[in-house]
């Protein structure tokens, strides 16, 4: 049963509940009725880019200007909000280390149970008959949202003819799943036009990217957490990061992209085209990329037995006793 958090029933159930669970933050619940609840943060995935208290490097600016004072107040308010969480879920011990810094919490409030979405993805992997596959190979491009603006590619605009020829020859469909905040900027800025072989995935049907991953043969992404989720499928991942230096400077990353991409990170259309051509080749079959993926999966996914939700429930019950 689902109720709006501000409806009469939503307010009623918020007031009488003992536990509140969020994936993004307090805004997931009714902020006015969560006082006294046991608050659990499960997140929506492991993070490559820095989050919360780790995110903005301007936190450390000193001085008495309005901007600096506002920044300091914002930091302290955010830090105070983080302290309200009674339990934060991590998918790996490496993630736990990052959460300790981003949330400024004591280690006993962070539990490495594995993430709920990992259960969902693994259940689809373990039951392939439930997944409706496409007749073509599917390449999914799923970039993160860039609050600091969309990057320019050094070797110009996207060559629609060249890419469509490759996709046609290899019987491949390139699907583009943009972040809800991105809008039409990819088509406008980069000139990637929809065609027989290139599709933009928009609308409620494609809202949950977890349903798309098991149908995907190759993932192209950047700093998005979807890359870590896709490790579970042990299929090639191409990291397209033309703005790596400036993004790392302004936003910050927990991982070295060159390390996690095994040195196969792409910055230009030419590099991305060549990498994709290698993955689609019957000779190579993406082997250099898959070997690296398996290594990363073992590091970043501590639990893959589809019992993460059960562990989270048991952890909540044990902490409430």
PyMOL commands that set and color helices and strands:
alter all, ss='L'
color gray80, all
select helices_A, chain A and resi 8-16+26-28+52-54+57-60+66-82+93-103+107-109+116-126+128-130+160-169+185-190+204-206+210-213+226-233+244-250+257-260+269-280+287-300+308-320
alter helices_A, ss='H'
color red, helices_A
select strands_A, chain A and resi 19-22+38-41+85-90+110-112+137-141+172-176+198-200+218-221+237-239
alter strands_A, ss='S'
color yellow, strands_A
deselect
rebuild
show_as cartoon
